[in-house]
Structure formats: structure tokens, C-alpha cells
Amino acid sequence: MSGFRLNTGVSEVGRATACRGEALAKTGARRTQMIAILLNTVGTEADPTSSDNAVHLTFNLTPETRHLTPKIRPSFSNYFRDTTLGAMSYKPAPQVPIRQFRKWITMETDSAPTDIKGLLAKQRNFFDSGRTKDTAFRKEALEALYDILRAGEGKILDALGHDLSKSDYEGYMTEFGIILEEIRFVKKHLSKWARPRRVRTHLFQFPASSYVYPEPYGISLIMSPWNYPFQLVMAPLIGSIAAGNCSVAKPSEYTPRTAGVISEIISAHFDPEYIAVVEGDARISSALLDEPFDYIFFTGSQAIGKVVMAAAARHLTPVTLELGGKSPCIVDRGVDLDRTARRIVSGKFINAGQTCIAPDYLLVHRSVKTELVNRIQFHIRQFYGKDPRQSPDYPRIINDKHFDSLANFLTTHSIISGGQIDRRDLYIAPTLLDHIGWDGPIMRDEIFGPLL
């Protein structure tokens, strides 16, 4: 694995912002790798001495990484005016936020691809040793995971803030806190779950007795999405540990800071022959699916779920698919409309609507429609203020591609409220749409955004 650190300074007319960050070249298939530039604002002051109104990003290249050649993605073309080896200059448009710098760039590198086959061979040997079948070993692993997560709480919440602009409150409530409770619950019940269970024996087998012995599968592959990038890696990993499996976790490449923190935490405390984290893009996922795992746990879209299931079928690998879909919310007469509206707003707009079980559309009795809409609008203001863009509690859309897909819906449907967008900030306001037909574009697939 090759890597380099990125030291940056941001200088604009009337403003100077000190930043820090790092970019790590992660090992990937073939030669193309995705590098995340992760910046964190540490101060803002007036700077009347600034002269060129430009931002300069400078790579401090080590001898091992001087062969790296930056290639800016098309989405950068409006922002970067010059690109050279080791440095980039940025000409900002007015009020371009600092999060605009947290982008991906594609690098060419000669690093060797991840040795997935070698990793699985080591995990197979470790599993065959029988150590993971000991419930005491599993409990110790869960206790160790609990302790290291508690120690890394700040780093994890910071990563969620970088990748999805989640507040610490939302990050803890929807991701971190859930995982701590999951570990406590599983550890409490593990001995009972792992115990052999006597079952009824048929008369034909008299005088035999029958038992069910819970057994681990072997090596599990956990493939997680980007919308809850910490929780949806850790929750299935906890189950895999408790069941006595070895595990390979593949976090989403679209949340690079969170993926990096997960990799750092796991690799620092667990041997990869027992638990490993493999980072990379779709080619790494494809390479993993080519291998004969003993169980696959996938969370994501239906389209990718079909790919995962087809790959699992080649090896007759059992698989769990946790997929998205259309989630209607039905509101009839006689309900408490204020409570209903508050719950709809909470469930829909948390994580900017990027939740698989968020209300996707409402079916409302026409006699209560106007009042319900008014109460929803009221609670949006209660949750996020008059301008949700300024709220520290309102996240952003994950990337340009998903933003553009959501923004297209706004041009084809009637907007009741909201509808404000800012592509540079990946911001879409909480939006209510009306007069939607069953065959409308927005009804063809899961919305996965703040459009209701």
C-alpha cells in the first residue's frame, strides 16, 4: 500500500481558512485507485493581505509516491484551473463551502492489488483451527470491539460528519449508539444462543434423542452501503463474530473517511486472519464476489442485490439481502395529525431522506390533507429552522450523481414547499411534492432523498 499526506492552505480575498487533511492511496484492483481528499476546517479569519483569490492544494510526495499522477474528475472542471504533479490550484466561485474540497480524485498507481485469495486462505486456516467456535473467544472479541469503538467515538462521529454532514447527535442516534447497544444485547444472550437445543425425536427413531447444534458458517463477507456507513458494517459484523465466523468487511467507497476509520480501528486491534476490512471501488467488490465465501450479507440497492445474488449462486453461498423499496405512509381520518406529521418529518428527513425505510410517499384522506401538509411544514421549521441549509442538523446528499438524480424530480412534479437546491453544497431542501401519478418518474424506484 502506498500513501501520502496532504497539507493544505486556503486563501481567499477577505478570508483565510486554515485546513488540515490527508489523502491515502488505497490499494485497488489494476492501476486505478480512488483517493479521498479529506479536509477539516480549523479556523476562519479575515485576511486583507490575500492577493490571488485562489486556493492551493499541495501534495508532499515521498520518493515512493512520485509516480502518482492526479487526474481530475469532470465534476472538478468548474473548480480547478490548473493541475500539475504535486500541486493543484483552485479558483473558487463566490461562497463555495469548504466541503466542496472533500471530493474524490482518481490516481494512477503501480501498487499491487489486494491479495484477496491470500487473505481468504489465511482466514480459512484460522477458522479451521477451531478457535472461533469457543464462545469465550467470541465474547472476548465482542468486548474488545466495544472498548475500541468507545475509545474511537469522536473519530467515528467526525468521519460521519465529513462524509454525510451528519451532526454528532444524528450520528450517535442512528449509527454509533445503536451499535453499542447491539454489542451489549448480543453479548448478554450469546451463551444461550450458542447452546445445543434438544428437540423432539420421532417415534421411528426411538430410543434416540435429538439436538440442534448452532454452528458457524465459516468466512462471511459483509458489503455495506454509504447511507449508514458505520452502522451497516458493524451490525452484521457483530452477528458474524457472535456466530463464530471469520469476517471480511467491504465498506462503501462513497464514504471514504468512515471507511478509513473502520479500517484503522479493526486493523489495529484484530488480526486480518480473523477480521479484515477491504477498501476499494466496484472492482474490489467484484473481485470479492468471485471468491467462495461461506456467507454473504449485503445491504444496498435492488440492482446491485441481483448482482450479489447471482455471484453467490455460482458457489451456492447462502446470502442475506437487505434492499430498499417504496415505503408508503397511509394517513386516514381520526388520527392525531400533529403527532403524525412530526413522526413523518422525523422519519423522512433524517439523513436527508437517504434511508431505506424512510416514508417514500404519502396516501392521505382528502379531508385531512390540507391540515396534514400544514403540520408537516410546521415541523420541518421546528426541526431545521426557516432555512434548513443553515441548520447544523440537516445532512447533505452523498455525491453529485445522486444529487442530479433527485434534482431532476423537481422539474417534473408540482412543489408544495421546499425545492431549493445548491449543487456546490450538495443541498436539497426538505420538499413536499403533489399531484403524483402512479406511473410518474418518481414512483418508479426508491427516492432515497428529502423529497416526499
C-alpha positions as CSV (number, residue, x, y, z in Angstrom):
1,M,0.0,0.0,0.0
2,S,1.3,3.4,-0.9
3,G,0.2,6.7,0.7
4,F,1.0,10.3,1.2
5,R,-0.2,13.1,3.4
6,L,-1.8,16.3,2.1
7,N,-1.0,19.7,3.7
8,T,-3.3,22.5,2.6
9,G,-3.8,26.2,2.9
10,V,-6.9,28.0,1.8
11,S,-6.6,31.7,1.0
12,E,-9.3,33.9,-0.4
13,V,-9.9,37.7,-0.6
14,G,-11.2,38.9,2.7
15,R,-10.9,35.4,4.3
16,A,-8.2,32.9,5.2
17,T,-9.2,29.4,6.3
18,A,-6.6,27.1,7.8
19,C,-7.2,23.5,6.9
20,R,-5.7,20.1,7.6
21,G,-6.2,16.8,5.8
22,E,-4.7,13.8,4.3
23,A,-5.0,11.7,1.2
24,L,-4.2,8.0,1.3
25,A,-3.7,5.9,-1.8
26,K,-5.6,2.8,-1.1
27,T,-4.7,-0.5,-2.7
28,G,-7.1,-1.3,-5.5
29,A,-7.6,-3.6,-8.5
30,R,-5.4,-3.0,-11.5
31,R,-3.9,0.6,-11.6
32,T,-6.8,3.0,-11.0
33,Q,-7.4,3.9,-7.4
34,M,-9.8,6.3,-5.6
35,I,-8.2,8.8,-3.3
36,A,-10.2,10.8,-0.9
37,I,-9.1,14.3,0.0
38,L,-10.4,14.8,3.5
39,L,-10.2,18.4,4.8
40,N,-11.3,19.7,8.1
41,T,-11.8,23.4,8.8
42,V,-10.0,24.6,11.9
43,G,-10.4,28.3,11.7
44,T,-11.7,31.3,9.7
45,E,-10.3,34.8,9.9
46,A,-10.2,37.9,7.8
47,D,-7.1,38.2,5.6
48,P,-6.9,41.5,3.8
49,T,-3.4,40.6,2.5
50,S,-4.6,37.8,0.2
51,S,-4.0,38.7,-3.4
52,D,-4.7,35.9,-5.8
53,N,-8.1,34.8,-4.6
54,A,-7.0,31.2,-5.2
55,V,-6.7,28.0,-3.2
56,H,-3.6,26.0,-3.5
57,L,-3.5,22.3,-2.6
58,T,0.0,20.9,-2.4
59,F,0.9,17.2,-2.2
60,N,4.0,16.4,-0.2
61,L,5.2,13.4,-2.2
62,T,7.6,10.9,-0.9
63,P,10.1,9.1,-3.2
64,E,7.8,6.1,-3.3
65,T,4.8,8.1,-4.5
66,R,6.3,10.5,-7.1
67,H,4.9,8.3,-9.8
68,L,1.3,9.3,-8.8
69,T,-0.4,11.5,-11.4
70,P,-3.6,13.3,-10.5
71,K,-6.5,13.1,-12.9
72,I,-9.3,15.4,-12.0
73,R,-12.8,14.1,-12.5
74,P,-15.2,16.0,-14.8
75,S,-17.0,17.4,-11.8
76,F,-13.9,19.3,-10.9
77,S,-13.6,21.1,-14.2
78,N,-15.5,24.1,-13.0
79,Y,-13.3,24.5,-10.0
80,F,-9.7,23.6,-10.8
81,R,-7.9,25.8,-13.3
82,D,-4.5,24.2,-13.2
83,T,-3.3,20.7,-12.5
84,T,0.3,19.7,-12.2
85,L,2.2,16.8,-10.5
86,G,2.2,17.5,-6.8
87,A,0.0,20.6,-6.8
88,M,-3.4,21.9,-7.7
89,S,-4.8,25.4,-7.9
90,Y,-8.4,26.2,-7.3
91,K,-10.3,29.3,-8.3
92,P,-13.4,29.5,-6.1
93,A,-16.7,30.8,-7.1
94,P,-18.4,33.1,-4.6
95,Q,-19.3,31.4,-1.3
96,V,-18.1,27.9,-2.3
97,P,-18.2,26.0,1.0
98,I,-15.2,24.1,2.4
99,R,-17.0,20.8,1.9
100,Q,-16.6,21.2,-1.8
101,F,-13.0,20.2,-1.3
102,R,-13.9,16.9,0.1
103,K,-14.1,15.2,-3.2
104,W,-12.6,12.2,-4.9
105,I,-9.8,12.3,-7.4
106,T,-8.6,9.4,-9.5
107,M,-4.9,8.5,-9.3
108,E,-2.8,6.2,-11.4
109,T,-0.6,3.9,-9.4
110,D,1.5,0.8,-9.8
111,S,0.6,-0.6,-6.4
112,A,-0.2,-4.3,-6.4
113,P,-3.9,-5.2,-6.0
114,T,-5.2,-6.5,-2.7
115,D,-4.3,-10.2,-2.3
116,I,-7.9,-11.3,-1.7
117,K,-7.2,-15.0,-2.3
118,G,-4.3,-14.9,0.2
119,L,-6.4,-13.2,2.8
120,L,-9.2,-15.8,2.4
121,A,-6.7,-18.6,2.7
122,K,-5.4,-17.2,6.0
123,Q,-8.9,-16.8,7.3
124,R,-9.8,-20.3,6.2
125,N,-6.8,-21.7,8.2
126,F,-7.7,-19.6,11.2
127,F,-11.3,-20.8,11.1
128,D,-10.3,-24.4,10.7
129,S,-8.2,-24.1,13.9
130,G,-11.5,-24.1,15.8
131,R,-10.7,-21.0,17.9
132,T,-13.8,-19.1,16.8
133,K,-16.1,-22.0,18.0
134,D,-15.3,-21.2,21.6
135,T,-18.0,-18.9,23.0
136,A,-15.5,-17.4,25.4
137,F,-13.3,-16.3,22.4
138,R,-16.4,-14.7,20.8
139,K,-17.3,-12.8,23.9
140,E,-13.8,-11.5,24.3
141,A,-13.9,-10.3,20.7
142,L,-17.2,-8.5,21.3
143,E,-15.8,-6.9,24.5
144,A,-12.7,-5.8,22.6
145,L,-14.8,-4.4,19.8
146,Y,-17.0,-2.5,22.3
147,D,-14.0,-1.0,24.0
148,I,-12.2,0.2,20.9
149,L,-15.4,1.7,19.5
150,R,-16.0,3.6,22.7
151,A,-12.4,4.8,22.5
152,G,-12.8,5.9,18.9
153,E,-16.2,7.5,19.3
154,G,-15.0,11.0,18.5
155,K,-13.2,9.9,15.4
156,I,-16.2,7.9,14.1
157,L,-18.7,10.8,14.6
158,D,-16.2,13.2,12.9
159,A,-16.0,10.8,10.0
160,L,-19.7,10.7,9.6
161,G,-19.8,14.5,9.7
162,H,-17.2,14.7,6.9
163,D,-18.9,12.1,4.6
164,L,-22.6,13.0,5.1
165,S,-22.6,16.2,7.1
166,K,-24.3,14.3,10.0
167,S,-24.4,16.1,13.3
168,D,-22.9,14.3,16.3
169,Y,-26.4,13.9,17.6
170,E,-27.7,12.2,14.5
171,G,-24.5,10.2,14.1
172,Y,-24.8,8.8,17.6
173,M,-28.6,8.2,17.5
174,T,-28.7,6.5,14.1
175,E,-25.3,4.7,14.0
176,F,-22.9,4.7,16.9
177,G,-25.4,4.3,19.8
178,I,-27.2,1.5,18.0
179,I,-24.0,-0.5,17.7
180,L,-23.1,-0.2,21.3
181,E,-26.5,-1.4,22.3
182,E,-26.3,-4.2,19.8
183,I,-23.0,-5.4,21.3
184,R,-24.4,-5.4,24.8
185,F,-27.5,-7.3,23.7
186,V,-25.7,-9.9,21.8
187,K,-23.1,-10.5,24.5
188,K,-25.9,-10.9,27.1
189,H,-27.6,-13.6,25.0
190,L,-24.7,-15.3,23.3
191,S,-24.3,-18.3,25.6
192,K,-28.0,-19.2,25.3
193,W,-27.9,-18.8,21.5
194,A,-24.8,-21.0,21.2
195,R,-26.1,-23.8,23.5
196,P,-27.2,-27.1,21.9
197,R,-31.0,-27.3,22.0
198,R,-32.9,-30.5,22.5
199,V,-35.7,-31.1,20.1
200,R,-38.5,-33.7,19.7
201,T,-37.4,-37.1,18.3
202,H,-39.8,-39.0,16.1
203,L,-41.1,-42.3,17.2
204,F,-39.4,-44.1,14.4
205,Q,-36.0,-43.1,15.9
206,F,-36.8,-44.4,19.4
207,P,-34.9,-44.6,21.8
208,A,-32.7,-41.9,20.2
209,S,-32.6,-38.3,21.4
210,S,-32.1,-35.2,19.1
211,Y,-30.3,-31.9,19.4
212,V,-29.7,-28.8,17.3
213,Y,-26.2,-27.6,17.5
214,P,-25.6,-24.0,16.3
215,E,-22.5,-23.9,14.0
216,P,-20.8,-21.0,12.3
217,Y,-20.8,-20.9,8.5
218,G,-17.0,-20.1,8.1
219,I,-16.0,-16.9,6.4
220,S,-18.6,-14.2,6.0
221,L,-18.5,-11.3,3.5
222,I,-20.2,-8.1,4.7
223,M,-20.9,-5.5,2.0
224,S,-22.3,-2.2,3.3
225,P,-23.9,0.9,1.7
226,W,-23.0,4.6,2.1
227,N,-26.1,5.9,3.8
228,Y,-25.3,4.5,7.2
229,P,-21.7,3.6,6.6
230,F,-20.7,2.7,10.1
231,Q,-23.9,1.0,11.5
232,L,-24.4,-1.2,8.4
233,V,-20.8,-2.5,8.6
234,M,-20.8,-3.1,12.3
235,A,-24.2,-4.6,12.9
236,P,-23.7,-7.6,10.6
237,L,-20.1,-7.9,11.9
238,I,-21.4,-8.2,15.4
239,G,-23.6,-11.1,14.3
240,S,-20.8,-12.7,12.4
241,I,-18.5,-12.5,15.4
242,A,-21.2,-13.9,17.8
243,A,-21.9,-16.8,15.5
244,G,-18.2,-17.8,15.4
245,N,-17.3,-16.8,11.8
246,C,-14.3,-15.1,10.4
247,S,-15.2,-11.9,8.6
248,V,-14.3,-9.7,5.6
249,A,-16.0,-6.3,5.6
250,K,-16.2,-4.1,2.5
251,P,-17.3,-0.6,3.4
252,S,-18.7,1.8,0.8
253,E,-16.2,3.8,-1.3
254,Y,-18.6,6.7,-1.3
255,T,-17.9,7.4,2.4
256,P,-14.1,7.4,2.4
257,R,-13.5,8.9,5.8
258,T,-15.8,6.5,7.6
259,A,-14.4,3.5,5.6
260,G,-10.9,4.6,6.6
261,V,-11.7,4.9,10.3
262,I,-13.4,1.5,10.3
263,S,-10.3,0.0,8.6
264,E,-8.0,1.7,11.0
265,I,-9.9,0.6,14.1
266,I,-10.3,-3.0,13.0
267,S,-6.8,-3.5,11.7
268,A,-5.2,-2.0,14.8
269,H,-7.0,-4.5,17.1
270,F,-7.9,-7.6,15.2
271,D,-5.7,-9.9,13.1
272,P,-6.8,-9.9,9.5
273,E,-6.8,-13.7,9.5
274,Y,-9.9,-13.2,11.8
275,I,-11.5,-9.9,10.8
276,A,-10.3,-7.9,7.8
277,V,-11.6,-4.7,6.2
278,V,-11.0,-4.4,2.4
279,E,-11.5,-0.9,0.9
280,G,-11.9,-0.1,-2.8
281,D,-14.4,0.6,-5.6
282,A,-16.7,-1.6,-7.5
283,R,-13.8,-3.7,-9.0
284,I,-12.8,-4.7,-5.5
285,S,-16.4,-5.7,-4.7
286,S,-16.5,-7.7,-7.9
287,A,-13.2,-9.4,-7.0
288,L,-14.6,-10.3,-3.6
289,L,-17.8,-11.8,-5.1
290,D,-15.7,-14.0,-7.3
291,E,-14.4,-15.8,-4.2
292,P,-16.2,-18.7,-2.5
293,F,-17.3,-17.2,0.8
294,D,-19.5,-19.2,3.2
295,Y,-22.0,-16.4,3.8
296,I,-22.7,-13.0,2.2
297,F,-24.5,-10.2,3.9
298,F,-25.3,-7.3,1.5
299,T,-27.1,-4.0,2.1
300,G,-27.9,-1.8,-0.8
301,S,-30.0,-1.3,-3.9
302,Q,-32.1,-3.9,-5.7
303,A,-29.9,-3.7,-8.9
304,I,-26.7,-4.5,-7.0
305,G,-28.5,-7.0,-4.9
306,K,-29.2,-9.0,-8.1
307,V,-25.5,-9.0,-8.9
308,V,-24.6,-10.2,-5.5
309,M,-27.2,-13.0,-5.5
310,A,-26.1,-14.2,-9.0
311,A,-22.4,-14.2,-7.8
312,A,-23.4,-16.1,-4.6
313,A,-25.4,-18.7,-6.7
314,R,-22.2,-19.6,-8.6
315,H,-20.8,-21.0,-5.3
316,L,-24.1,-21.9,-3.7
317,T,-23.3,-19.4,-1.0
318,P,-26.2,-18.5,1.4
319,V,-26.9,-14.8,1.3
320,T,-28.9,-12.1,3.2
321,L,-30.0,-9.2,1.0
322,E,-31.2,-6.1,2.8
323,L,-32.6,-4.0,0.0
324,G,-34.6,-0.8,-0.4
325,G,-38.0,-0.2,-1.9
326,K,-41.1,2.1,-1.9
327,S,-42.4,2.7,1.6
328,P,-45.8,4.3,1.7
329,C,-47.2,6.0,4.7
330,I,-51.1,6.0,4.9
331,V,-52.8,8.7,6.9
332,D,-56.6,8.3,7.4
333,R,-59.2,10.3,9.3
334,G,-59.3,10.3,13.0
335,V,-55.6,10.3,13.7
336,D,-53.6,12.8,15.7
337,L,-52.4,14.9,12.8
338,D,-49.8,16.8,14.8
339,R,-48.1,13.7,16.1
340,T,-48.4,12.0,12.7
341,A,-46.8,15.0,11.0
342,R,-44.0,15.2,13.5
343,R,-43.2,11.5,13.1
344,I,-43.3,11.7,9.3
345,V,-40.9,14.6,9.3
346,S,-38.5,12.8,11.6
347,G,-38.6,9.5,9.7
348,K,-38.4,11.1,6.3
349,F,-35.8,13.9,6.6
350,I,-33.3,12.3,9.0
351,N,-30.1,11.7,7.0
352,A,-31.7,14.0,4.3
353,G,-34.1,11.2,3.4
354,Q,-31.3,8.8,2.5
355,T,-32.8,5.9,4.5
356,C,-34.2,2.7,3.1
357,I,-37.2,2.7,5.4
358,A,-38.0,6.4,5.2
359,P,-41.6,7.3,4.1
360,D,-41.3,7.4,0.4
361,Y,-44.8,8.8,-0.4
362,L,-48.0,9.6,1.5
363,L,-51.5,8.3,0.9
364,V,-53.7,10.8,2.7
365,H,-57.5,11.0,3.1
366,R,-58.5,14.2,1.2
367,S,-60.5,15.5,4.2
368,V,-57.2,15.9,6.3
369,K,-54.8,16.6,3.5
370,T,-54.5,20.4,3.9
371,E,-54.1,20.3,7.7
372,L,-51.5,17.5,7.5
373,V,-49.5,19.4,4.9
374,N,-49.6,22.5,7.2
375,R,-48.4,20.5,10.2
376,I,-45.6,18.9,8.2
377,Q,-44.4,22.3,7.1
378,F,-44.6,23.5,10.7
379,H,-42.5,20.6,12.0
380,I,-39.9,21.0,9.2
381,R,-39.4,24.5,10.5
382,Q,-39.3,23.2,14.1
383,F,-36.7,20.6,13.2
384,Y,-34.4,22.6,10.9
385,G,-35.4,26.3,11.2
386,K,-36.6,28.6,8.5
387,D,-33.6,27.9,6.3
388,P,-32.6,24.2,6.7
389,R,-29.4,25.0,4.7
390,Q,-28.1,26.8,7.8
391,S,-29.1,24.0,10.2
392,P,-26.2,22.0,11.7
393,D,-28.7,19.1,12.0
394,Y,-29.5,18.8,8.3
395,P,-27.2,16.5,6.3
396,R,-26.3,16.7,2.6
397,I,-26.7,14.4,-0.4
398,I,-23.9,11.9,-0.8
399,N,-22.5,12.9,-4.2
400,D,-23.1,14.7,-7.5
401,K,-24.6,11.8,-9.3
402,H,-27.3,11.2,-6.6
403,F,-27.9,14.9,-6.3
404,D,-28.6,15.2,-10.1
405,S,-31.0,12.3,-10.0
406,L,-33.0,13.8,-7.2
407,A,-32.9,17.3,-8.7
408,N,-34.5,16.0,-11.9
409,F,-37.6,15.0,-10.0
410,L,-38.1,18.7,-9.0
411,T,-38.6,19.7,-12.7
412,T,-41.3,17.1,-13.4
413,H,-43.6,17.4,-10.3
414,S,-45.6,20.1,-8.5
415,I,-43.8,21.5,-5.5
416,I,-45.9,22.4,-2.4
417,S,-42.9,23.6,-0.3
418,G,-39.2,23.4,-0.3
419,G,-37.4,22.6,-3.6
420,Q,-34.4,24.8,-3.0
421,I,-31.1,23.3,-4.2
422,D,-27.4,24.1,-4.3
423,R,-25.3,21.6,-6.3
424,R,-22.0,23.0,-5.0
425,D,-23.1,22.3,-1.4
426,L,-25.0,19.0,-2.4
427,Y,-28.0,20.6,-0.6
428,I,-31.6,19.8,-1.3
429,A,-34.2,21.3,1.0
430,P,-36.9,19.2,2.6
431,T,-39.5,19.2,-0.2
432,L,-43.2,18.3,-0.4
433,L,-44.5,17.2,-3.9
434,D,-48.1,16.9,-5.0
435,H,-50.1,15.6,-8.0
436,I,-48.0,12.5,-8.4
437,G,-49.3,9.8,-10.8
438,W,-48.6,6.1,-10.2
439,D,-46.6,6.0,-13.4
440,G,-44.7,9.2,-12.7
441,P,-40.8,9.1,-12.8
442,I,-40.5,9.5,-9.0
443,M,-42.7,6.4,-8.4
444,R,-40.6,4.0,-10.5
445,D,-37.9,3.5,-7.8
446,E,-36.9,4.3,-4.3
447,I,-36.5,8.1,-3.9
448,F,-33.7,8.0,-1.3
449,G,-33.7,11.7,-0.7
450,P,-35.5,14.6,1.0
451,L,-38.5,14.5,-1.4
452,L,-41.8,13.5,0.0
